[in-house]
Amino acid sequence: MRKILSLMIVDLKMWFRQPKLLIMSVAPLLIISIFAGFFLAKAEILPVAIVMEDNDPEAIRLKDYLINLKSGSGVTWFDAEEDGNATAQEKFENGEVLGLITIPSDLTKRLNSDESVEIPIIINNINDDVTKNFIQRMQNAFNYFNEGLEVNDTVYNIPRVNFITDTSPDLPLIKYICASILGLAMLLSASLAITFSIAREFEDDTIKELVMTPKLINILGGKLLSVMVQTIIVTAFILSEEWVIFGYLPQNILMQLAYFLWGVLFSVGLAAIIAARIKQILPAGILIMVINIASWWVSGGLAPSEAWTGLLRTIADYWPGTYFYQVYIHASLLGSVSSDLIVRNLTITGLFGTAMLAAAYLVFAKEVKEV
């Protein structure tokens, strides 16, 4: 244990004594945090699930409106699919769709009886720009549908289909961005810390001296402790900046420690492999920054990854970082996440993190022997 602590202290001293390492750790996060609010997430097609309680003619007509409705530029507004109730609920709870629309039974009969029918819509999203976009599109869809329900130019009660929404709190976009950047701070600072620590040993040619330690696990343990301390410092700094400038603090602040540990263990393995292979601080650090920032953007940094389409959506679905950000952003903004979502996402990221840590151990040991 004493050897592990000694190695940790050596790494921390080196980090504090080299301004370029501090700048690389903090500057990208500060730049993104301060300027990201000027960028608006642009999501063209919003994925929804439609549940039809029967095959009523008017219900089918409304469903067709929702599926086929396009913007003035010809872009389909909704990626809408008709599903059974159980399938739709499962997609909604797993974060595969942003909205759940239920068209009730006997719609034709109820409209012919001059009833104003309410169509329940549940929106599974905490980015207020996307939510407002969603609601506006629904309003337009129902306006088009209701035009076909006019009865001459009469009467007292013209039948209308209205909708009621069940959404997350109307959170400003900057709150969403602050939460996502705080998650990025954890992953990026942990990745850079382990990269600097390992690459420096190779670059300064101190790796031979270091590996004279009887147990390789002591070396990695000391470096992991150093990574955690550095990551806490950087994350706390970014959190303080977001609180002072934007007034943002995450919900359930005590749970941040659990997410912090999750993020560190998830991210350090891949970074350690890159550092051991490249062996130089600057190129390895730049590559780590590019990977982490690109991952943050694709995984939901500015807009939920569910809103992406095409290649971006495919990348987001297959990149494990998406599943960390999905839980972390929701939990930071709302204070809690469904247990099923946590278990699924923890399993995905845990398997990836474990595999990367095991691979990092093997790669590090191999590279050391070749020195």
N, C-alpha and C positions, 0 to 999 in steps of 0.2 A: 504493500500500500504506500509506503514511504517513497518508493521509486516512482510510482504512478504520480504522486503529488509533486515530486521533484520535476518530472517531465512536464507536467501541466504548468508549473511556475515558469520554467524556461521558455515555453511557447508563448505564454502571456507576456513576458518581458519583451520578447522579440516583436510581438504584435504591437505593443505600445511604443516601441522604439523606432518603428518604421512607419512614417506618415503615409507612405503610398499604400500600405496594407489597410490602414484605417480609412483612407479615402475610398479605396476600392470597395470596402465593406459598407460604407455609409452613403457615399455620394449617389449611386444609382437609385437607392431607395428614396432619398430626399428629393431628387429630381422628379421621379415618378409621382411621389406623394403630393408635391406642390403643384405640378402641372397637369396631372391626369384628370382633374376636375373639369378641364376645358374640353375634354374629348367626350363625346356622347356615343354610347353604344348604339350601333345601327344593326338591328336585327330585322331582316326582311320577312322571313317566314316564321310564324309562330306555331309550334306543334301543339295540337289539341286532340283530345279523345272525345268522341260524341257517343253518348248512350241514348238509344231510342227505346222507349218503353213499349211501343207498338209500331206497326207499319202504316199508321194513319197517313192519308194523302198529303195533308198540310205539313205533317211532321217530315215527310220525305222531301217536300219542297223546301222547307227550311234547312234541312240537312244539306241539300244540294246547293243552296245559296252559300252556306258556310264553306263547303268544300271547293266550290268553283269561283268564289269571289276573288277579283283581282284588282290591283291598284291601277291608277291611270297609266303607269309605265308597263303594265302587263304582268307584274309580279303577283303570284298567288299569295294571298294574305295569310292563309292558314294551311299548315300541313295537317289536315284533318282526316281522321280515320274513324269509321263506325266500329265500336267495340261493344261486347257484352259488359254488363255492369262490373263483374268481377275482374275482367281483363283491364278495363279502363281504370278501376281503382288501383290495381297493381301497378300499372304504368305511371299513374299519378304519384303514388307513394314512393316509387323508385326514382322519381325525377326524370322520367323519359318524356313527359309532356308538361307544358306550362299551364294548361287549362283543361278542366273537365266540364263538359256541357251535357246536361241531361234534358232531353226533349220529352215532356210528359205525354201520357197516353190521351187518346180522344181529343186531340188538338182541334180537328175540324169541327166536331160537335160543340166544343166549348166556345170556339170563335163564333160559330153560327148562333150561339145563345147570347151574343153580345158580351161575353166574358173577356176581360183583359187577363191574359195568361202570363204567368211569370215563369221564365226559363232559368233555373238555377245554374250559375256558373261559379266554379271554384278555381281560383287562380293561384298556382303554386310558384310564386316568384317574389323576391324581395328587392328587386331593382325597380324603383318607382317609374322610371322612364318606360321600361318594357311593360309594366302593368298598365300605365296610362295608354300606351300604344294598343295594348290588347283590348282595353275597354272601348277605346275609340273605334276600333275595327268592328267590335261587336255592335256598337250603336249603329254604324253604317250598314252592317249586314241586316239588322232588324228593320232599319228604315226602308231598305230596298224590299224586304219581305212584306212589310206592312203596306207598301204602296199597292200591292195586289189585293189587299183586303178592303179597299175603299168601296163603299156601296153608294153608287151615284154621287150626288153632292149633298146628301142629306145629313143626317139624323142626329140623334142625341148621343148615342153611344156607338162610336165607330170601333169595331174590335181591333185590338192591338196586342202584339206580343211584346212584352217588356222583359227585362232580365234583372235578377238580383245577384249581387256579387259577394263572394266570400274571399277576401284577399288578406294578405299579410299587411301589417301596418304600412302606411304610405311614407316610406323612408326616402329622404333626399338621396340623390345619386352619390353625393360626396361621402355619405355614410357607408354605402356599399363599397365604394372605392377604398375608403380608409380600412375597412375590414379585410378586403382582399390584399391590400398592400402590407398589412400587418402579418398576414399569412406568408406573403412573399418574404418579409423581413426574416421570419423564422427559417424558411428553407434556404434562402440565398445566403444569409450570414453563416448558417451552419455549413453549407457547402463550401463557401469561400474559406472559412476558418480551417477546415480539414485540408483543403487544397493548399493553402499557404503553409500549413504545418508540415505536410509531407513533402511538397515540392521544394521547400527551403532546405530540407535535409539533403536532398539529392543535389540541389544547385550549389550549396555551400560545401558539398563533399564531406558532410559530417555524418552521413548515414552509416559509414563503417564503424565509427566510434559508437554510434547509437545502438547498433545491433549487437554490440558486445554484451548487452543486457541478457541475462540467462533466458528470460521468457519473452517471446515476441508479444504475447498478450499484454504484458506490462507496458510496452511501448504504445500499443494501440489504446490501452485504457487511459494512459496519461494524456494522449492526444484527444481522446473523446471528452475527457473532463475539461480540457482547455477549450474545446469547441463549444461545450455547453456554456461556459462562463462568457466567452466572446459573444455567443448568440444571445444570451440574456442581456448583455450590455447594449448590443445594437438594437434588439427588439424593444427594450425599454426606452432607448433614445427615440426611436421612430414613434412609439406610442405616445411619448411625451410631446413630440412635435405635432402629432395629429390632435392631441387634446388641446394644446395651446392655440394652434392655428384654426382648427376646424371644430373644436369642442367635442371631439369623438372619444368615447370610451366604450369598449366592448361590454356586452351584457355578461353577467356571471363571471366576474373578473377572476375568481379563484380557479375556474376551469381552464383558464389560459395556460396554467402550468401543465396540465395534462396534454393539451394540444401542442404546447411547446415541445414536450418530450416526444410526442408522436411525430412532429415535424422534423426534429433533429435526427431521430433514428431512421426515418424514411429517406432523408436526403443525403446523409453523409457517405453511404456506400458507393454510389455512382461517382461522387466527387473524388473519393479516395482512389478509385480506379484510374480516373483521368489524371490525377496528380502524380500517381506512381508511374504512369506511362509517359507523360510529357516531361516531368522532372524539372520544370522551370516555372517560377511563380507567375510571371506576367502572362505568357500564353495560356497556361492552365487556368489562371484566374479569369481571363477574358472569355475563354470558352465556357466556363462555369456560369458567368454572368449571362451570356447569350442564351444558354440552355434554360436557366431559371426564369429569366424575364420572358422569353418566348413561351415557356410552359405556363407561366402565370397568365399571360394574355389569352392563350388558347383555352386554358382550364377555367376561365370565368373571371379574369381580373377586372374587366370593364363591363361585361355582361354575362349572364348565365350561359354556360357552355351548351345548354339545351337549345339555345336560340341560334347556334351556328348551323350552317347547312353545308352539304357537299363534303369536300376534303377536310375542312376545318372541323366539322362535326365528327368525322371518322377519326381524325387525330385525337380529338378531345376524348372520345369514347375509349380509345386504346391507351391513352397516356395515364398512368396511375396518379399523377399529380392532380388530375381533375377531381378525383374522389377525396383527396385531402381538402382541397379548396371548397368543394361542395358542402362538406360537413362544417368546416371551420367558419366559412362566411355566414352560413345560416345560424350556427350556434352563437357567433359573436353578435349578430344583429338581433336575434330573437330570444336568445338565452337558452334554447334547447333544440334538440333534433330528435326525430323518432329513433327509437332503439334499433329498429330493423335497418334503417339507413346507416346508422353508426356501425353496426355489426358487419354489414356488407362492405362498406367503404374501408373499415379498419382491416378487414380480411384481405382486400385487394392490395392496399398500401402496405400492410404488414408482410404479405408474401413477397412483394417487390423489394421492400426494404431489407428483409432477411436474406433474400437471394443476393442482393447487391453487397451486403456486408460480408457474406461468405465469400463472394467473388473477390471483394477488395482484399480480404485476408490472404487469399491465394495469390493474387496479383502482386501484392506488396512483398510477400515472402519470395516470390520468383524474382522480382526486380532487385531485391536486396542481394540475393545470391549472385546475380550477374554483375554487381558492382565490382 
